[in-house]
Amino acid sequence: MQPDVALFGEKDWQQLVIIRRMATDLDLPIAIIGVPTVRESDGLAMSSRNGYLSAEERAIAPTLYATLQAMVERWRAGERDYAALEREAKAQLAAAGFRPDYFEFRRAGDLQLPAPEETDLRIFAAAWLGRARLIDNVPVGLT
């Protein structure tokens, strides 16, 4: 059986990029389609991992998405010191009770570090909250 289309969630954008690259490199005749992240009403990305959150942690969890959105707005306002923005975002997450793994601006197409003039970016974050490791990402610019 040879599928024509495969759908992958954009919540794990890094996986989606790798699968697209693999399909291209192996010359697979299949369209790899990204499916937008589904979110709770407060912005938290839906995930089975959310079930590990206590009620208190669940109340804090939307801070991850809010921090991503705040950094998008800073980028749109012209800030391009990615290292400084990343440090600030990690500090905000830590202050809210997260243990950040990473918070990074990357090129959307190949996950490489962006130059200041590039616009097709995403911001990626992973952080522990209690025993749940939450991941999320948002488009910046053209994506």
C-alpha positions in Angstrom: 0.0 0.0 0.0 1.3 3.4 -0.9 -0.4 6.4 0.7 -0.7 9.7 -1.3 -0.9 11.9 1.8 0.5 11.8 5.4 -0.7 14.2 8.1 1.6 15.3 10.9 0.8 17.8 13.7 2.6 21.1 13.7 2.9 20.9 17.5 6.0 18.8 16.9 7.3 21.0 14.1 10.8 19.6 14.3 9.4 16.1 13.5 7.4 17.5 10.6 10.5 19.1 9.1 12.5 15.9 9.4 9.6 13.8 7.9 9.3 16.2 5.0 13.1 16.1 4.4 13.1 12.3 4.5 10.2 12.0 2.0 12.1 14.3 -0.3 15.5 12.6 0.1 14.0 9.2 -0.4 11.9 10.5 -3.4 8.7 9.2 -1.8 5.6 10.1 -3.8 3.7 11.3 -0.8 2.5 14.7 0.2 3.4 15.5 3.8 0.8 17.9 5.3 1.2 19.8 8.5 -2.0 20.0 10.7 -2.3 23.1 12.9 -1.9 22.7 16.6 -5.2 22.4 18.5 -5.3 24.5 21.6 -7.4 24.8 24.7 -9.4 28.0 25.1 -6.5 29.5 27.2 -3.9 28.7 24.5 -2.4 25.6 26.0 -1.6 23.1 23.2 -3.7 20.0 23.5 -1.6 17.0 24.5 -1.9 13.7 26.4 1.0 15.1 28.6 -1.4 17.7 30.0 -3.0 14.9 32.0 0.1 14.8 34.2 -0.5 18.4 35.4 -1.9 19.1 38.8 -4.7 21.6 39.0 -2.2 24.3 40.1 0.2 23.4 37.3 -2.7 23.4 34.7 -3.4 27.0 35.8 0.2 27.9 35.1 0.7 25.9 31.9 -0.8 28.5 29.5 2.2 30.8 30.4 4.2 28.7 27.9 2.0 29.8 25.0 1.7 33.4 26.3 5.5 33.7 26.5 5.8 32.4 22.9 3.2 35.0 21.8 5.0 37.8 23.7 8.3 37.0 21.9 6.5 37.0 18.5 5.2 40.5 19.3 8.7 41.6 20.4 10.1 40.3 17.0 7.3 42.1 15.1 8.3 45.3 17.0 11.8 44.9 15.4 13.8 43.1 18.1 16.4 40.8 16.6 18.7 40.0 19.5 17.6 36.4 19.5 19.9 35.3 22.4 18.6 38.1 24.6 15.0 37.3 23.8 15.5 33.6 24.5 17.2 34.3 27.8 14.4 36.6 28.8 11.7 34.1 27.8 13.5 31.3 29.8 13.7 33.6 32.8 9.9 34.4 32.6 9.1 30.7 32.3 11.3 29.9 35.3 9.7 32.7 37.3 6.3 31.2 36.6 7.4 27.7 37.9 8.7 26.0 34.7 12.0 24.3 34.3 12.9 25.4 30.7 14.7 23.0 28.4 14.9 25.3 25.5 13.4 28.4 24.0 14.8 29.2 20.6 14.2 31.1 17.4 14.9 28.9 14.3 14.3 29.0 10.6 11.0 27.3 9.9 12.2 25.3 6.8 15.4 23.7 8.1 15.6 24.5 11.9 18.9 26.3 11.5 19.8 29.5 13.4 18.3 32.6 11.8 20.0 35.7 10.6 18.5 39.0 11.7 17.0 39.7 8.2 15.3 36.4 7.8 11.5 36.3 8.3 10.3 32.7 7.9 10.9 31.6 11.5 9.3 29.7 14.3 9.9 29.9 18.0 10.3 26.6 19.8 9.9 25.9 23.5 10.1 22.9 25.8 9.8 23.2 29.5 9.0 20.9 32.5 6.1 21.8 34.7 5.9 19.2 37.5 6.3 15.8 35.8 5.1 17.0 32.4 7.4 18.1 29.7 5.4 20.5 27.6 6.4 21.5 24.1 5.0 24.2 21.8 6.0 26.4 18.9 4.6 29.3 17.0 5.2 30.8 13.6 7.0 34.1 13.3 6.9 36.2 10.2 5.9 34.5 7.0 5.2 30.9 8.2 
